[in-house]
Amino acid sequence: MAPTIVRDGKFRLYFFSREETRIHVHISHPDGEAKFWLTPQIELAVNVGLSQTQLRQAHAIVSTHIKEIQDAWNHHFGS
């Protein structure tokens, strides 16, 4: 299951229940998707189909919602 954490415009932020232990978030958009590491800093891990503008927007959304994403991660996986 991939719980949705945030919807912001055309972007949906989520994570997969059984993937890897390093905190990260996936972002889907009608044009593609990306994955961002959250530690030690927000960093693009994977991009499939998003433009540079969309990646900047996605990065800004992750930055804006970082606390909410971390709280959702800790709630779902445990601290």
PLY file of the C-alpha trace (Angstrom):
ply
format ascii 1.0
element vertex 79
property float x
property float y
property float z
element edge 78
property int vertex1
property int vertex2
end_header
0.00 0.00 0.00
1.24 3.51 -0.78
-0.27 5.99 1.71
-0.80 9.49 0.34
0.84 12.07 2.57
0.14 15.31 0.71
-1.64 16.46 -2.44
-0.46 19.79 -3.77
-1.78 20.88 -7.14
-1.01 18.06 -9.60
1.54 16.50 -7.23
0.86 13.56 -4.91
3.43 12.70 -2.23
3.49 9.15 -0.89
5.73 6.32 0.23
5.65 2.57 -0.17
5.13 0.44 2.90
7.96 -2.00 2.20
10.77 -0.46 0.26
13.84 0.72 2.17
14.65 2.14 5.58
16.23 5.46 4.55
13.56 8.15 4.83
12.35 9.31 1.42
9.20 10.30 -0.40
7.82 9.52 -3.85
6.07 12.18 -5.89
3.71 11.49 -8.76
2.50 13.97 -11.35
0.54 13.36 -14.57
3.82 13.84 -16.50
5.98 11.49 -14.43
7.32 10.76 -10.98
10.31 11.29 -8.76
11.81 10.12 -5.50
13.54 12.40 -2.99
15.81 11.43 -0.11
15.01 13.49 2.98
18.21 12.86 4.96
20.78 14.12 5.46
19.20 16.76 3.17
16.46 16.85 0.55
18.03 15.36 -2.57
16.65 13.98 -5.82
17.13 10.21 -6.00
15.15 9.30 -9.14
13.32 11.19 -11.88
11.16 9.67 -14.58
9.54 12.15 -16.94
9.45 15.37 -14.91
10.91 18.55 -16.36
13.44 20.67 -14.49
10.64 23.13 -13.65
8.48 20.33 -12.27
11.43 18.99 -10.26
11.98 22.43 -8.73
8.28 22.59 -7.87
8.40 19.08 -6.38
11.48 19.96 -4.32
9.72 23.07 -3.02
6.65 21.01 -2.07
8.82 18.47 -0.21
10.59 21.34 1.59
7.29 22.94 2.55
5.83 19.68 3.88
9.02 18.13 5.33
7.69 17.97 8.91
4.40 16.44 7.77
6.27 13.84 5.67
8.61 12.93 8.54
5.68 12.66 10.97
3.79 10.40 8.54
6.92 8.25 8.06
7.45 7.89 11.82
3.77 7.12 12.38
3.72 4.50 9.64
7.10 2.84 10.27
7.72 3.77 13.91
10.30 6.29 15.13
0 1
1 2
2 3
3 4
4 5
5 6
6 7
7 8
8 9
9 10
10 11
11 12
12 13
13 14
14 15
15 16
16 17
17 18
18 19
19 20
20 21
21 22
22 23
23 24
24 25
25 26
26 27
27 28
28 29
29 30
30 31
31 32
32 33
33 34
34 35
35 36
36 37
37 38
38 39
39 40
40 41
41 42
42 43
43 44
44 45
45 46
46 47
47 48
48 49
49 50
50 51
51 52
52 53
53 54
54 55
55 56
56 57
57 58
58 59
59 60
60 61
61 62
62 63
63 64
64 65
65 66
66 67
67 68
68 69
69 70
70 71
71 72
72 73
73 74
74 75
75 76
76 77
77 78
